[in-house]
Amino acid sequence: MYIILELNLDSIKLYALRGIKISILLLVIVGLNILYNSIFYKKKMIRLPLNLSA
């Protein structure tokens, strides 16, 4: 009974670590996406007046 509980705790820890890793990866991907989009948007904003003047 005690061994089963220990095994369950280990598996819960593994799942928790895996979940944390996945959530960190998702946060990094979302953060990079937002950064890329904001930089791309700024570039677009810079390009638009140039196109209008030309």
DSSP file (Angstrom, degrees, kcal/mol; ACC not computed):
  #  RESIDUE AA STRUCTURE BP1 BP2  ACC     N-H-->O    O-->H-N    N-H-->O    O-->H-N    TCO  KAPPA ALPHA  PHI   PSI    X-CA   Y-CA   Z-CA
    1    1 A M     >        0   0    0      0, 0.0     4,-1.9     0, 0.0     5,-0.1   0.000 360.0 360.0 360.0 -45.7    0.0    0.0    0.0
    2    2 A Y  H  >  +     0   0    0      1,-0.2     4,-2.1     2,-0.2     5,-0.1   0.888 360.0  52.3 -66.5 -39.4    2.8    2.4    1.0
    3    3 A I  H  > S+     0   0    0      2,-0.2     4,-2.5     1,-0.2    -1,-0.2   0.909 107.7  52.1 -63.0 -42.8    4.8    1.5   -2.2
    4    4 A I  H  > S+     0   0    0      1,-0.2     4,-2.6     2,-0.2    -1,-0.2   0.909 108.7  50.7 -60.4 -43.3    1.8    2.2   -4.4
    5    5 A L  H  X S+     0   0    0     -4,-1.9     4,-2.3     2,-0.2    -1,-0.2   0.910 110.2  49.6 -61.2 -42.7    1.4    5.6   -2.8
    6    6 A E  H  X S+     0   0    0     -4,-2.1     4,-2.3     2,-0.2    -2,-0.2   0.917 111.0  49.5 -62.6 -43.3    5.0    6.4   -3.4
    7    7 A L  H  X S+     0   0    0     -4,-2.5     4,-2.6     1,-0.2    -2,-0.2   0.914 110.2  51.0 -61.6 -43.3    4.7    5.4   -7.0
    8    8 A N  H  X S+     0   0    0     -4,-2.6     4,-2.6     1,-0.2    -1,-0.2   0.909 109.3  50.5 -60.9 -42.3    1.6    7.5   -7.5
    9    9 A L  H  X S+     0   0    0     -4,-2.3     4,-2.5     2,-0.2    -1,-0.2   0.906 110.7  49.6 -62.3 -41.8    3.5   10.5   -6.0
   10   10 A D  H  X S+     0   0    0     -4,-2.3     4,-2.5     2,-0.2    -2,-0.2   0.924 112.2  46.9 -63.2 -44.4    6.4   10.0   -8.4
   11   11 A S  H  X S+     0   0    0     -4,-2.6     4,-2.7     2,-0.2    -2,-0.2   0.888 111.6  51.4 -65.9 -37.9    4.0    9.7  -11.4
   12   12 A I  H  X S+     0   0    0     -4,-2.6     4,-2.6     2,-0.2    -1,-0.2   0.913 110.2  49.7 -63.1 -42.1    2.2   12.9  -10.2
   13   13 A K  H  X S+     0   0    0     -4,-2.5     4,-2.8     2,-0.2    -2,-0.2   0.923 111.1  49.4 -61.3 -44.6    5.5   14.7   -9.9
   14   14 A L  H  X S+     0   0    0     -4,-2.5     4,-2.7     1,-0.2    -2,-0.2   0.934 112.6  46.8 -60.7 -47.0    6.5   13.5  -13.5
   15   15 A Y  H  X S+     0   0    0     -4,-2.7     4,-2.7     1,-0.2    -1,-0.2   0.896 112.3  50.8 -62.4 -39.9    3.2   14.7  -14.9
   16   16 A A  H  X S+     0   0    0     -4,-2.6     4,-2.6     2,-0.2    -2,-0.2   0.930 111.5  47.2 -63.2 -45.7    3.5   18.0  -13.1
   17   17 A L  H  X S+     0   0    0     -4,-2.8     4,-2.6     2,-0.2    -2,-0.2   0.913 113.1  49.2 -61.5 -43.1    7.0   18.6  -14.4
   18   18 A R  H  X S+     0   0    0     -4,-2.7     4,-2.6     1,-0.2    -2,-0.2   0.922 111.7  48.8 -62.4 -44.3    5.8   17.6  -17.9
   19   19 A G  H  X S+     0   0    0     -4,-2.7     4,-2.6     2,-0.2    -2,-0.2   0.894 111.3  49.6 -62.1 -41.3    2.9   20.0  -17.6
   20   20 A I  H  X S+     0   0    0     -4,-2.6     4,-2.5     2,-0.2    -2,-0.2   0.922 111.4  49.3 -64.2 -43.9    5.1   22.8  -16.4
   21   21 A K  H  X S+     0   0    0     -4,-2.6     4,-2.5     2,-0.2    -2,-0.2   0.925 112.6  47.6 -60.7 -44.9    7.6   22.2  -19.3
   22   22 A I  H  X S+     0   0    0     -4,-2.6     4,-2.6     1,-0.2    -2,-0.2   0.914 112.6  48.7 -63.3 -43.5    4.7   22.3  -21.8
   23   23 A S  H  X S+     0   0    0     -4,-2.6     4,-2.5     2,-0.2    -1,-0.2   0.890 111.4  49.7 -65.5 -38.6    3.2   25.5  -20.3
   24   24 A I  H  X S+     0   0    0     -4,-2.5     4,-2.6     2,-0.2    -2,-0.2   0.922 111.2  49.9 -64.3 -43.5    6.6   27.2  -20.4
   25   25 A L  H  X S+     0   0    0     -4,-2.5     4,-2.7     2,-0.2    -2,-0.2   0.925 111.6  48.4 -59.5 -45.4    7.1   26.1  -24.0
   26   26 A L  H  X S+     0   0    0     -4,-2.6     4,-2.8     1,-0.2     5,-0.2   0.914 111.3  49.8 -61.7 -43.7    3.6   27.5  -24.9
   27   27 A L  H  X S+     0   0    0     -4,-2.5     4,-2.8     2,-0.2    -1,-0.2   0.909 111.8  48.4 -61.4 -42.6    4.4   30.8  -23.1
   28   28 A V  H  X S+     0   0    0     -4,-2.6     4,-2.7     2,-0.2     5,-0.2   0.924 112.7  48.1 -63.4 -44.9    7.7   31.1  -24.9
   29   29 A I  H  X S+     0   0    0     -4,-2.7     4,-2.4     2,-0.2    -2,-0.2   0.929 114.3  45.9 -61.7 -46.2    6.0   30.4  -28.3
   30   30 A V  H  X S+     0   0    0     -4,-2.8     4,-2.5     2,-0.2    -2,-0.2   0.914 113.2  50.2 -63.2 -43.5    3.3   32.9  -27.6
   31   31 A G  H  X S+     0   0    0     -4,-2.8     4,-2.5    -5,-0.2    -2,-0.2   0.920 112.1  46.5 -61.0 -45.7    5.8   35.5  -26.4
   32   32 A L  H  X S+     0   0    0     -4,-2.7     4,-3.0     2,-0.2     5,-0.2   0.899 111.6  52.6 -63.1 -40.9    7.9   35.1  -29.5
   33   33 A N  H  X S+     0   0    0     -4,-2.4     4,-2.7    -5,-0.2    -2,-0.2   0.919 110.7  46.6 -60.5 -45.5    4.8   35.3  -31.7
   34   34 A I  H  X S+     0   0    0     -4,-2.5     4,-2.6     2,-0.2    -2,-0.2   0.914 113.4  49.3 -64.0 -43.7    3.7   38.5  -30.0
   35   35 A L  H  X S+     0   0    0     -4,-2.5     4,-2.5     2,-0.2     5,-0.2   0.942 113.1  46.5 -59.5 -48.7    7.3   40.0  -30.4
   36   36 A Y  H  X S+     0   0    0     -4,-3.0     4,-2.8     1,-0.2    -2,-0.2   0.919 113.6  48.5 -60.8 -45.2    7.5   39.0  -34.0
   37   37 A N  H  X S+     0   0    0     -4,-2.7     4,-2.6    -5,-0.2    -1,-0.2   0.898 111.8  48.9 -63.5 -41.0    4.0   40.4  -34.7
   38   38 A S  H  X S+     0   0    0     -4,-2.6     4,-2.3     2,-0.2    -1,-0.2   0.904 113.7  46.2 -66.9 -40.5    4.8   43.7  -33.0
   39   39 A I  H  X S+     0   0    0     -4,-2.5     4,-2.3     2,-0.2    -2,-0.2   0.929 114.4  48.1 -65.6 -44.6    8.1   44.1  -34.9
   40   40 A F  H  X S+     0   0    0     -4,-2.8     4,-2.3    -5,-0.2    -2,-0.2   0.894 111.6  50.5 -62.2 -40.7    6.3   43.2  -38.2
   41   41 A Y  H  X S+     0   0    0     -4,-2.6     4,-2.6     2,-0.2    -1,-0.2   0.904 109.4  50.5 -65.1 -41.8    3.5   45.6  -37.4
   42   42 A K  H  X S+     0   0    0     -4,-2.3     4,-2.0     2,-0.2    -2,-0.2   0.907 109.9  50.5 -62.3 -41.6    6.0   48.4  -36.7
   43   43 A K  H  X S+     0   0    0     -4,-2.3     4,-2.3     2,-0.2    -2,-0.2   0.911 110.3  50.0 -62.1 -42.2    7.8   47.7  -40.0
   44   44 A K  H  X S+     0   0    0     -4,-2.3     4,-2.5     1,-0.2    -2,-0.2   0.920 109.1  51.7 -60.3 -44.8    4.4   47.9  -41.8
   45   45 A M  H  < S+     0   0    0     -4,-2.6    -1,-0.2     1,-0.2    -2,-0.2   0.858 111.3  47.6 -62.4 -35.3    3.7   51.2  -40.1
   46   46 A I  H  X S+     0   0    0     -4,-2.0     4,-0.9     1,-0.2    -1,-0.2   0.884 112.9  49.1 -72.1 -37.6    7.1   52.5  -41.2
   47   47 A R  H  X S+     0   0    0     -4,-2.3     4,-2.3     1,-0.2     5,-0.2   0.866  99.5  66.2 -70.7 -37.1    6.5   51.3  -44.8
   48   48 A L  H  X S+     0   0    0     -4,-2.5     4,-2.3     1,-0.2     5,-0.2   0.912 100.8  46.1 -56.9 -50.2    3.0   52.7  -45.2
   49   49 A P  H  > S+     0   0    0      0, 0.0     4,-2.6     0, 0.0    -1,-0.2   0.883 111.8  53.7 -61.1 -36.2    4.0   56.4  -45.1
   50   50 A L  H  X S+     0   0    0     -4,-0.9     4,-2.0     1,-0.2    -2,-0.2   0.917 110.3  46.8 -62.6 -43.0    6.8   55.8  -47.5
   51   51 A N  H  < S+     0   0    0     -4,-2.3    -1,-0.2     1,-0.2    -3,-0.2   0.890 112.4  50.1 -65.8 -39.0    4.4   54.1  -49.9
   52   52 A L  H  < S+     0   0    0     -4,-2.3    -2,-0.2    -5,-0.2    -1,-0.2   0.893 111.7  47.3 -66.9 -39.9    1.9   57.0  -49.6
   53   53 A S  H  <        0   0    0     -4,-2.6    -1,-0.2     1,-0.3    -2,-0.2   0.852 360.0 360.0 -70.7 -33.3    4.6   59.6  -50.2
   54   54 A A     <        0   0    0     -4,-2.0    -1,-0.3    -5,-0.2    -2,-0.2   0.465 360.0 360.0 -81.0 360.0    5.9   57.7  -53.3
